Amino acid sequence: MRIGLVTEGGYPYVSGDAGPWCERLVRGLEQHEFDLYALSRSRRQEDEGWVPLPPQVGRVRTAPLWTAEDDGVAHGRRARRRFAECYGELAAVVCTADRDDPRVHVGPDGPRGLGDSGAPDGLTGGTDAQADRFASALYGLAELARDEGGLAGALRSETAVRALERACRAPGAPSAVREARVRDLLAVAAHLERALRPLSLDWYEDDGLGAADLCHTAAGGTAALPGLLARHFCDVPLLVTEYGVQLRAHFLATDAGTTAPAVRSLLAAFHRALAAEVYRRAAVVTHGNAHARRWQERCGADRAQLRTVPPGMDAAPFAEAGESPEAADPGTLVWVGRIEPAKDLVSLLHAFAEVRRQETGARLRIVGTAAGPDAAAYLGHCRALAAQLFPDEADGPHTVGDNPVSFEELGGPEAPTLADAYASGAVVVLSSVVEGLPVSLVEAMFCGRATVSTDVGAVVEVIGGTGLVVPPRNPRALADACVTLLHDPERRARLGAAARARALELFTVEQNIAAFNGIYLEIVSHCPVRRVLLDDSGEPLPFAAPAEAHVPGHWTAVPAHAPEATR
């Protein structure tokens, strides 16, 4: 099988998101051939180069999302009219989407609404007619780019800004949108230009994604646009994997304090409409946990097309720690991760102050890195708080200068590896207020450690009863749970063993690879090839179309929303 794997800001580049997962997937499925289509995020990422590629990678095509040079395309009068019509329709749908439902609140841990099912409501943001209008406008722009050679200049043109302005001033537009100023319109136009850059790529012909049996995108949102266009132009089935839901990431990244209400409203409507279109056209959408699945369902994904595939992680580096739980210091708590405000180390430090009142010999190791100026400032604040909460005491169980809280960087003498960091403590603590899938929690489970975690994101789903869970932002509850485990070594051992068994059953690379291989075969069997494939000599390739293509059944049925050309 030939897989067109689309990535954004990750594999095959040395640095970036989802790189290790993609590499493990490609290397593990050596029976398939992979063509890589990589969207880069920065010049630095491109300069750092690629990781070594296995032989099953046939070719690599790359394109930057961080810049769009003028392609020199000068559209004629007819092309300019086509662009104005398509972009104007896109702007009209974005401006009139029903996104002011008072029943809905979108918070950092997910959407919450008042639906009868108890699930979050209101994120689909429009009717089927609006979805069809959005799709028609999106594919109209893509067809214009294919016919005329690109949209870089048009998307930055005054025509685009004026189309947004007309849509914002049209009857029926929400009040926040009607109040958009010129700088707001320019900001929205610039964002849409960046988001729609994949429309101008030359990847959608028979010598590109059109030659794939299946297009697999490693993210949703704009990263899935190449997959949408491969399906639209070449009828290539689409598989979308989201370990971090892109719409949620957009909401979290939008700063309400610095972004104008009109800009937030318009961009949220665009990304909701794009997410709904991606889910509507995908053959299968995978996620890593129920937390992500709820987002996908409320953004329009059909439950029948959703698959839960936990991310595969390499358990080998943690094997020694997992098989030797008795090596841990029985009085030490360990926190491991990226230091940032969302991890709520402030609550952890206050909780540890209560732990020390009940267990005077307890220690807390904070092992992590602070990337960026904001994170560095947060780390400084946490260090100052620790010094305030735990002043040196000559009469205490430790000598003067021996603070019970230590801040360490991974790779240092006390924690040379992740496994060493987790193995050093009897209990691993997660204190976050925002999480998707907690990778550090899975790593602690591989190490056979008992855990205390806050109830955010997919924490409960990951641990499955093998650890203690407390409410977020509740230092007293966090402290009580830690003390409970510190005082009960038998329970710690029991929970740690159960956690390791669960992690090895659900979260290994082998489980992940086997699941995706099955999904690949399922999609291709349900979406038979509808084009003539030729061999090297130009002759039709025998058995290119699966046998089930000729057998009446649901696997040959064309979905009602499929393009007319495929019916």
C-alpha positions in Angstrom: 0.0 0.0 0.0 1.2 3.5 -0.8 0.6 6.0 2.0 0.9 9.8 1.6 1.8 11.0 5.1 1.2 14.7 5.6 2.9 16.4 8.6 3.0 20.0 9.8 6.1 21.1 11.7 7.3 17.6 12.5 8.6 14.5 10.7 11.0 14.2 8.9 12.5 17.3 10.4 14.9 16.9 13.3 12.8 19.1 15.6 9.0 19.6 15.7 5.7 18.1 16.9 4.8 14.5 16.5 8.1 13.6 15.0 8.9 10.6 17.1 5.4 9.2 16.7 5.6 9.5 12.9 9.0 8.0 12.7 7.9 5.0 14.8 4.9 4.6 12.6 6.8 4.7 9.4 9.6 2.4 10.6 7.1 0.0 12.2 5.0 -0.4 9.0 7.9 -1.5 6.7 5.5 -3.5 4.6 4.0 -0.3 3.2 5.5 2.5 1.1 5.4 6.0 2.4 5.6 9.3 0.6 6.2 12.2 3.0 4.6 15.6 2.5 6.0 18.0 5.1 4.9 21.5 6.0 7.7 23.3 7.9 7.1 26.0 10.5 10.4 28.0 10.4 13.6 28.6 8.6 15.5 27.2 11.6 13.5 23.9 11.4 14.5 23.6 7.7 18.1 24.4 8.4 18.3 21.7 11.1 17.6 19.1 8.5 15.9 15.7 8.5 16.3 12.6 10.6 17.6 9.5 8.7 14.8 7.9 6.7 14.1 4.2 6.3 14.0 2.5 2.9 10.2 2.4 2.8 10.1 6.2 2.4 9.8 6.6 -1.4 10.1 10.4 -1.6 9.8 13.6 0.4 8.2 16.8 -0.7 8.3 19.9 1.5 6.7 23.4 1.6 7.0 26.2 4.1 4.0 27.5 6.1 6.1 30.2 7.7 6.6 32.3 4.6 4.9 32.8 1.3 7.0 34.4 -1.4 5.3 36.3 -4.2 4.7 33.6 -6.9 4.5 36.3 -9.6 1.1 35.1 -10.7 -0.9 38.0 -12.3 -4.5 37.0 -12.5 -6.6 38.1 -15.4 -10.1 39.6 -15.1 -11.9 36.3 -15.1 -9.6 34.8 -12.5 -9.9 37.9 -10.3 -13.7 37.6 -10.6 -13.5 33.9 -9.6 -11.3 34.7 -6.6 -13.6 37.5 -5.4 -16.7 35.2 -5.6 -15.1 32.3 -3.8 -13.3 34.4 -1.1 -16.4 36.5 -0.6 -18.5 33.4 -0.1 -15.9 32.0 2.4 -16.0 35.3 4.3 -19.8 35.4 4.3 -20.0 31.9 5.8 -17.4 32.8 8.5 -19.2 36.0 9.4 -22.7 34.6 9.6 -21.9 31.2 11.4 -24.1 30.7 14.5 -21.4 31.0 17.1 -23.1 33.1 19.8 -25.0 30.3 21.4 -25.2 31.4 25.1 -25.4 27.7 26.2 -21.8 27.1 25.3 -18.6 27.7 27.2 -15.3 26.7 25.7 -12.7 26.3 28.4 -9.1 25.1 28.3 -10.1 21.6 29.2 -12.9 21.4 26.6 -16.3 22.6 25.5 -19.1 22.5 28.0 -22.8 22.9 27.1 -26.3 22.1 28.3 -27.1 19.3 25.9 -29.5 16.5 27.0 -26.7 14.0 26.5 -24.4 15.8 28.9 -21.9 16.3 26.1 -20.7 19.8 25.1 -22.9 21.5 22.6 -22.7 24.2 20.0 -19.3 23.9 18.4 -20.4 22.8 15.0 -21.2 26.4 14.4 -23.6 26.2 11.5 -26.1 24.2 9.4 -25.5 21.7 6.6 -26.2 24.4 4.1 -23.5 26.6 5.7 -21.1 23.6 5.6 -21.8 23.1 1.9 -21.2 26.8 1.2 -17.9 26.8 3.1 -16.8 23.6 1.2 -17.8 25.1 -2.1 -15.8 28.3 -1.4 -12.8 26.4 -0.1 -12.6 24.0 -3.1 -13.3 26.9 -5.5 -10.2 28.7 -4.2 -8.2 25.4 -4.6 -9.4 24.9 -8.1 -8.5 28.5 -9.0 -5.0 28.0 -7.5 -4.6 24.8 -9.6 -5.8 26.5 -12.8 -4.0 29.8 -12.4 -0.8 28.9 -10.5 -1.3 30.1 -6.9 -3.1 32.5 -4.6 -0.2 34.1 -2.7 -0.9 37.6 -4.1 -4.7 37.3 -4.2 -5.0 36.3 -0.5 -3.0 39.4 0.5 -4.8 41.7 -1.8 -7.2 44.6 -1.1 -9.9 42.5 -2.8 -9.6 40.0 0.1 -9.9 42.7 2.8 -12.8 44.4 1.1 -14.6 41.0 0.9 -14.2 40.6 4.6 -15.4 44.1 5.2 -18.6 43.5 3.1 -19.3 40.3 4.9 -18.9 41.9 8.3 -21.2 44.8 7.5 -23.9 42.6 5.9 -27.3 42.1 7.6 -27.2 39.2 10.0 -23.6 39.5 11.0 -23.1 39.3 14.8 -22.5 42.6 16.7 -18.9 41.8 17.5 -18.2 41.2 13.8 -20.0 44.4 12.7 -17.7 46.4 14.9 -14.5 45.1 13.2 -12.1 47.9 12.4 -9.6 48.1 9.5 -6.8 46.7 11.6 -9.0 43.8 12.7 -9.8 43.0 9.0 -6.2 43.2 8.1 -5.3 40.8 11.0 -8.0 38.3 9.9 -7.0 38.5 6.2 -3.3 37.9 7.2 -4.3 34.8 9.3 -6.5 33.4 6.5 -3.6 33.9 4.0 -1.3 31.8 6.2 -3.9 29.1 6.9 -4.8 28.8 3.2 -1.2 28.5 1.9 -1.6 24.7 1.3 -4.2 25.5 -1.4 -1.4 26.8 -3.7 0.8 23.7 -3.5 1.4 21.5 -6.5 0.9 18.2 -4.5 -2.5 17.3 -5.8 -1.7 15.7 -9.2 -1.2 12.0 -10.2 2.5 12.4 -9.5 1.8 13.6 -6.0 -0.8 12.7 -3.4 -3.0 11.6 -6.3 -0.8 8.5 -6.6 -1.4 7.4 -3.0 -3.8 4.7 -1.9 -4.4 6.6 1.3 -3.6 10.0 2.6 -2.8 10.1 6.4 -2.5 13.5 8.0 -0.8 13.6 11.3 -2.9 16.6 12.5 -6.2 18.3 11.8 -6.8 22.0 10.9 -4.7 23.5 8.2 -2.4 20.5 8.2 -5.3 18.4 6.9 -5.9 20.7 3.9 -3.6 18.7 1.6 -5.6 15.6 2.5 -8.8 17.4 1.8 -7.6 18.5 -1.6 -6.2 15.0 -2.5 -9.7 13.6 -1.7 -11.4 16.4 -3.7 -9.2 16.3 -6.8 -8.1 12.6 -6.9 -10.6 10.8 -4.7 -7.9 9.6 -2.3 -9.4 8.4 1.0 -8.4 10.5 4.0 -7.3 9.4 7.5 -6.9 12.1 10.1 -5.0 11.6 13.4 -5.3 14.2 16.1 -3.4 13.6 19.3 -3.9 17.3 20.0 -7.2 18.7 18.7 -6.2 21.7 16.5 -9.4 23.6 17.3 -8.7 23.3 21.0 -5.1 24.4 20.4 -6.4 27.5 18.5 -8.7 28.5 21.4 -5.9 28.1 23.9 -3.4 30.1 21.8 -5.8 33.0 21.3 -5.2 35.7 24.0 -8.4 37.4 24.9 -6.5 40.2 26.5 -4.6 41.2 23.3 -6.9 40.0 20.5 -9.9 42.1 19.4 -13.3 40.5 19.9 -14.0 40.7 16.1 -10.8 38.9 15.3 -11.4 36.2 17.9 -14.9 35.7 16.6 -14.0 35.5 12.9 -11.0 33.2 13.4 -12.9 30.9 15.7 -15.7 30.6 13.1 -13.2 29.8 10.3 -11.3 27.1 12.3 -14.6 25.5 13.4 -15.8 25.4 9.8 -12.5 23.9 8.7 -12.5 21.3 11.4 -16.1 20.3 10.5 -15.2 20.0 6.8 -12.1 17.8 7.7 -14.2 15.5 9.8 -17.0 15.4 7.2 -14.7 14.2 4.4 -12.4 11.9 6.4 -12.9 8.2 6.1 -11.6 7.7 9.6 -10.6 10.1 12.4 -8.4 8.8 15.2 -7.7 10.3 18.6 -5.8 9.2 21.7 -8.4 9.5 24.4 -12.1 10.3 25.1 -11.2 13.9 25.9 -10.1 14.5 22.3 -13.0 12.4 21.0 -15.6 14.7 22.7 -14.1 17.7 20.9 -14.2 15.9 17.6 -17.8 14.8 18.0 -19.0 18.3 18.9 -17.1 19.7 16.0 -19.1 17.5 13.6 -17.3 14.1 13.5 -19.6 11.1 13.1 -19.1 8.7 16.0 -19.1 5.8 13.5 -15.9 7.1 11.9 -14.0 7.7 15.1 -11.3 5.3 16.4 -9.4 5.5 19.7 -5.7 4.7 19.2 -3.5 5.7 22.2 -0.2 7.1 21.1 2.6 4.6 21.0 5.5 5.1 23.4 8.8 3.2 23.6 8.7 1.3 26.9 12.2 0.0 26.7 14.0 3.0 28.3 11.8 2.5 31.4 12.1 -1.3 31.7 14.8 -1.3 34.4 13.0 1.2 36.5 9.7 -0.6 36.1 11.2 -3.9 37.2 13.0 -2.4 40.2 10.3 -0.3 42.1 12.0 -1.0 45.4 15.0 1.2 44.4 12.9 4.4 45.0 13.5 6.7 48.0 10.3 6.0 50.1 10.0 9.6 51.2 10.5 11.4 47.9 7.8 12.9 45.6 8.8 13.5 41.9 7.3 15.9 39.4 8.6 15.7 35.8 7.7 17.8 32.8 7.8 21.2 31.0 7.8 24.0 33.5 5.0 26.5 32.6 2.0 28.0 34.4 -0.4 25.4 33.1 1.4 22.8 35.2 0.5 24.7 38.4 3.7 24.2 40.3 2.5 26.9 42.7 -0.3 24.6 44.0 2.2 21.7 44.1 4.6 23.7 46.3 1.7 24.7 48.7 0.6 21.1 48.8 4.1 20.0 49.7 4.2 22.4 52.5 1.2 20.5 54.0 3.0 17.2 53.2 6.0 18.4 55.2 3.9 19.2 58.2 2.7 15.6 58.3 5.8 13.9 57.0 8.8 15.9 58.1 11.3 13.8 56.1 9.6 14.2 52.8 11.4 15.7 49.8 10.1 17.0 46.5 12.2 16.8 43.2 11.0 19.0 40.4 12.7 17.8 37.2 12.1 19.8 34.0 13.0 22.5 31.6 11.7 26.0 31.2 11.6 27.0 27.5 10.9 30.6 26.7 11.0 33.9 28.6 7.5 33.4 30.2 8.5 29.9 31.4 11.8 31.2 32.8 9.9 33.9 34.7 7.5 31.3 36.1 10.4 29.1 37.2 12.0 32.0 39.0 8.6 32.7 40.8 8.5 29.0 41.8 12.0 29.0 43.1 11.2 32.1 45.2 8.1 30.5 46.6 10.0 27.4 47.5 12.6 29.5 49.4 9.8 31.3 51.2 7.8 28.2 52.1 10.8 26.1 53.2 13.4 28.3 54.9 16.5 26.5 56.0 16.2 25.1 59.6 19.1 24.0 61.6 16.9 22.0 63.9 15.1 20.1 61.1 15.9 16.6 59.8 18.2 18.1 57.1 21.2 20.4 57.5 21.2 24.1 56.9 21.1 24.8 53.1 19.5 21.5 52.4 16.1 22.7 51.1 13.6 19.8 50.8 12.6 21.1 47.3 15.0 20.8 44.5 14.8 22.1 41.0 16.7 20.1 38.5 17.2 19.9 34.7 16.9 16.6 32.9 20.3 15.4 31.9 22.0 16.6 35.1 24.0 14.4 37.5 20.9 13.6 39.7 18.6 12.8 36.7 20.6 11.9 33.6 17.6 10.2 32.0 13.8 10.3 32.3 13.8 6.9 33.7 16.3 8.0 36.4 14.0 10.9 37.3 10.9 8.8 37.8 12.8 6.0 39.5 14.1 8.4 42.2 10.8 8.9 43.8 8.2 6.7 45.5 5.3 8.8 44.2 5.1 10.7 40.9 2.8 13.8 41.0 1.0 15.6 38.2 -0.5 19.0 39.3 -1.7 20.5 36.0 -4.7 22.6 35.4 -4.6 21.9 31.7 -3.6 18.7 30.0 -4.4 16.8 26.8 -2.9 13.3 27.0 -0.5 13.4 30.0 2.7 11.8 28.5 4.6 12.1 31.8 1.9 10.1 33.5 2.3 7.3 31.0 6.1 7.3 31.5 5.6 7.1 35.2 3.3 4.1 34.7 6.0 2.4 32.6 8.3 2.9 35.5 5.9 1.1 37.9 5.4 4.2 40.1 2.2 5.1 42.0 0.8 8.4 40.9 -1.2 11.3 42.3 -2.8 13.5 39.6 -5.2 16.3 39.1 -8.5 15.5 37.3 -7.8 17.3 34.0 -7.8 16.3 30.3 -7.4 12.5 29.8 -5.8 11.8 33.2 -8.6 9.5 34.5 -8.8 7.7 31.2 -5.1 7.1 31.2 -4.6 5.8 34.7 -7.8 3.8 34.8 -7.9 3.4 38.5 -4.2 2.7 39.0 -3.5 6.0 40.8 -5.1 8.6 43.0 -6.9 11.6 41.4 -7.8 14.9 43.0 -9.5 18.1 41.9 -7.2 20.7 40.2 -6.1 23.9 42.1 -6.7 22.1 45.4 -3.4 21.9 47.4 -5.0 20.3 50.4 -6.5 17.4 48.5 -3.2 17.0 46.6 -1.3 16.9 49.9 -3.7 14.4 51.5 -3.3 12.0 48.6 0.5 12.2 48.6 0.6 11.6 52.4 -1.7 8.6 52.0 0.6 6.9 49.6 3.8 7.9 51.5 2.4 6.2 54.6 1.3 3.0 52.8 4.2 1.2 50.9 2.1 -1.9 50.2 -0.5 0.2 48.4 2.2 2.1 46.5 3.6 -1.2 45.2 0.2 -2.5 44.3 -0.8 0.6 42.4 2.6 0.9 40.7 2.5 -2.7 39.4 -1.1 -2.2 38.1 0.0 1.0 36.4 2.9 -0.7 34.6 0.7 -3.5 33.5 -1.9 -1.1 32.1 0.7 1.0 30.3 2.3 -2.0 28.7 -1.1 -3.2 27.5 -2.4 0.1 26.0 0.4 2.6 25.3 3.3 0.8 23.6 4.6 1.4 20.1 3.6 -2.1 19.1 0.0 -1.6 20.0 -0.1 1.7 18.1 1.5 0.3 14.9 -0.8 -2.7 14.9 -3.9 -0.5 15.2 -2.9 1.8 12.4 -2.1 -1.1 10.1 -5.6 -2.4 10.7 -7.1 1.0 10.0 -5.1 1.3 6.7 -6.4 -2.0 5.5 -10.0 -1.2 6.6 -10.0 2.2 4.8 -8.6 0.8 1.5 -11.0 -2.1 1.6 -13.9 0.3 2.0 -12.6 2.8 -0.5 -11.6 0.8 -3.6 -9.4 2.5 -6.2 -11.5 4.2 -8.9 -8.8 5.1 -11.3 -6.7 3.1 -13.7 -3.2 2.4 -12.4 -0.4 1.7 -14.8 2.8 -0.2 -14.4 6.3 1.0 -15.5 5.6 -0.1 -19.1 2.3 1.9 -19.3 0.1 -1.2 -19.1 -2.9 -1.4 -16.7 -1.8 -2.8 -13.4 -3.5 -6.1 -12.5 -5.6 -6.3 -9.3 -5.1 -2.6 -8.7 -8.8 -2.4 -7.7 -9.7 -4.7 -4.8 -12.1 -7.6 -5.4 -14.7 -6.0 -3.1 -15.0 -3.2 -5.6 -17.1 -5.6 -7.8 -19.2 -7.1 -5.0 -22.4 -5.2 -4.1 -22.3 -4.0 -0.5 -21.8 -1.1 1.8 -18.1 -0.9 1.1 -18.8 0.2 -2.5 -21.4 2.8 -1.6 -20.4 6.4 -2.1 -21.3 8.7 0.8 -24.1 11.2 0.2 -21.7 14.1 0.7 -19.1 12.8 -1.8 -18.4 14.9 -4.9 -20.6 14.3 -7.9 -17.7 13.1 -10.0 -17.3 10.0 -7.8 -20.9 8.8 -8.0 
